[in-house]
Amino acid sequence: MTTTFSIAQFRQYFPAIQDKTIFLDSAATAFKLNKLFAATVDYYQHINTYVHRDQYPTA
């Protein structure tokens, strides 16, 4: 079983490396997946709440 690696397909998952040329400034820098951005937006739009929200009857 052989698996081929497609750089074009790989780049689709990472917005930061869509261009042909990339510069890696640090080994500690981690690229973020599109799914991570979508999950973060979903969290702030639907899940995030205030710390003491349940203390008020209208909450």
C-alpha positions in Angstrom: 0.0 0.0 0.0 1.5 3.3 -1.0 0.1 6.7 -0.2 1.1 9.8 -2.2 1.4 13.2 -0.6 -0.3 16.0 -2.4 1.1 19.4 -1.4 -1.9 21.2 -3.1 -4.4 19.2 -1.0 -2.3 19.8 2.1 -2.3 23.6 1.6 -6.1 23.7 1.3 -6.3 22.9 5.1 -4.0 25.7 6.1 -4.9 29.3 5.2 -1.4 30.6 6.1 0.3 28.6 3.4 -2.0 29.2 0.4 0.7 31.0 -1.5 3.6 29.3 -3.3 6.2 30.9 -1.1 6.2 30.7 2.6 8.6 31.8 5.3 8.9 29.9 8.5 10.2 32.3 11.1 10.1 29.9 14.1 10.0 26.2 14.7 7.5 27.0 17.5 5.0 28.5 15.0 2.1 26.1 14.4 -0.2 26.6 11.4 -3.9 26.5 12.2 -6.4 24.4 10.3 -9.5 25.9 8.8 -11.5 23.6 11.0 -9.9 25.3 14.1 -11.0 28.7 12.8 -14.6 27.4 12.2 -14.7 25.8 15.7 -13.5 29.0 17.3 -16.1 31.2 15.6 -18.8 28.6 16.5 -17.7 28.8 20.1 -17.9 32.6 20.3 -21.2 32.7 18.4 -23.1 29.9 20.1 -21.4 28.6 23.3 -19.5 31.4 25.0 -21.3 33.0 27.9 -20.7 35.4 30.8 -19.2 34.0 34.0 -22.1 35.0 36.3 -25.0 34.8 33.8 -27.0 32.3 35.7 -27.3 34.6 38.8 -30.1 36.7 37.2 -33.7 35.5 36.7 -33.8 36.8 33.1 -30.7 34.9 32.0 
